[in-house]
Every structure is written in C-alpha cells, then in structure tokens.
C-alpha cells in the first residue's frame, strides 16, 4: 500500500509515521532523510543540494522526484511505502502520479493530520523547551507553519479531488489518532488489515 502522510510541524506526524510503518510493514520514504544523505556524500549534486537547503530553499522538483524514483526502485518498496515529506508541491504530486502510473501503481491513501494552529504553537514551544532549542522561538514557529500552510493547501485540494484524502483529528490522544489512521487504512485495504 502506498500512503502519503501530511501534517504540519507539531501535529505528531513523526510518532504516527513510526507506528504506521511498523503496522503496514512498509518502508518510510522520507525525502528529508534522502536529501540529507545526498548532502553527506561528497558529490557535485550533494554539494548543490546542501547549498539550496542551507538557505531554506526547497530542492528542485525534478531532482527530488529522481531521488524518490531511485528509492522506489529498491525491492523493499515493491509492496508499498509511506511517503513522509513528499510530495511538497503540486508539481511533485503530478510527477509522482506519472511515475507510479508508468509502473501500473498508484497512491491509495493520503492522510492529513489536522491540528489548530494555536495548539501547534503550544506543542512546538513546549518541545523546544524540553529539547533546549533556543532557535525554536514563536516567530520561527509561526513562519514554519505559514510555509507549511501555503505549500500544502493545494496538495490537500489535489488529493481531495481524487477521493484519496482522509483528515484525522491530530488533537486527540496518540492512541486515538492511530486508531483513526488504522480505520482509514483498513477502508482502503480491507483484505490486508483488520481494524
């Protein structure tokens, strides 16, 4: 099963992704992790990506898609994967659809964690205090949430129009959120998982 997971900073996406990957038995495909791995490698592409990321720019859509395509070609992705942090733009979403269609595959489900912005800010400020992250101030948090909102809204509409989007209340307890996620997955893949 191929699932896209979308959630703003502080929504609990990391916790839920980890649980979902274990439950589905598929790999987590995190473009952030893949890009960071490329930066560590001493290649021209890695250096170029590093320069983009260092100034807060997104890596170019076609480059990100080529990295994702290489990862999808690995055998552990044959039965599916959980996309985390990808796609981030409509161009990436369309490129992914085209790539999967060529392989007679498709996205089966898009999960969107919904949390009020005031709750997200509170959660992130608490997390910053616990982790002693002085750079995670309220101004930076509000800006990250704004960027998420402007980048992600078109994706939510895109997947809603395809009938793939399921919104999940991310303000519930972690257990309740995961139970809702399991139900959404089971509705799309009733033969593979019982709720």
QUITALIN-V418899 format. One record per helix or strand of 3 or more residues. SS is the DSSP state (H for helix, E for strand). FROM is the first residue (numbers start at 0). TO is the last residue. If there is no record, write none. Layout:
ss->SS from->FROM to->TO
ss->SS from->FROM to->TO
This chain:
ss->E from->1 to->6
ss->H from->12 to->23
ss->E from->26 to->29
ss->H from->30 to->39
ss->H from->43 to->53
ss->H from->60 to->71
ss->H from->74 to->76
ss->E from->80 to->83
ss->H from->89 to->101
ss->E from->108 to->113
ss->H from->116 to->129
ss->H from->137 to->160
ss->E from->164 to->168
ss->H from->173 to->187
